[in-house]
Amino acid sequence: MTFTDVHTRYGYDDLPRLMSLMTGDEKHGPAATSTLDVVWVLYDRVLRVSAEGTEAPGRDRFLLSKGHGPMAYYAVLAAKGFFPESLLAGFGAYDSPLGHHPDRVLVPGVEISSGSLGHGLPLAVGSALGLRARGLSGAAVWVLLGDAELDEGSNHEAIAYAGAMGLERLHAVVVDNASAGHRRAGGIAARFEATGWSTATVDGRDHQALYEAYTAPHPGRPHVVVARVEAKV
């Protein structure tokens, strides 16, 4: 089977089975599972991108900055037909395109190669600026980060710059599993609010709450959704 074939589509209830097919040595279990609902709701109800339109100029872009635990991401991409389910069983193998960090050259639908924390949000800011410069005002940019990743200084600069530039087509989702080493007064959302972002904080397992937070209007401002999930142990 090739990547250009029409692949079977699956629903949310199929995700545990798809996840179970990936038996490779995953070093970041909580990172791999904490993002499942967040990513599913985005691809199922929000993002304007499909397996047939991964190169469309006006598509929405999803950037997985938290790339060190991509199992949920791979399961959702397979469920939405970006690549065949049969690839999941090879996760982490030396000859598999599905590595422990996603590779944009090897995996259809992946926008950035990621895994080194602190890169995704700056890349998302650049993507939003580029789309604005090209006049593609309908395309949205979404980036998923972990709460501990916000310890990286590059993210602090990107947060401040995006707010000052009013990048309203930029959206960030921070999956908060209480693993950050440096907590800030007021919590995660307050850090973004201080530089002009629109914010929402929700239960990261509640699909309707996620959808409403994702689609909340935020004219003239970038938007962040803090999705709280069970604490990392």
Secondary structure by P-SEA (a helix, b strand, c coil): cccccbbbbbcccaaaaaaaacccccccccccccaaaaaaaaacccccccccccccccbbbbbcccccccaaaaaaaaaacccccccccccccccccccccccccccccccccccccccaaaaaaaaaaaaaaaccccbbbbbbbcccccccaaaaaaaaaaaaaccccbbbbbbccccccccccccaaaaaaaacccccccccccaaaaaaaaacccccbbbbbbbbccccc
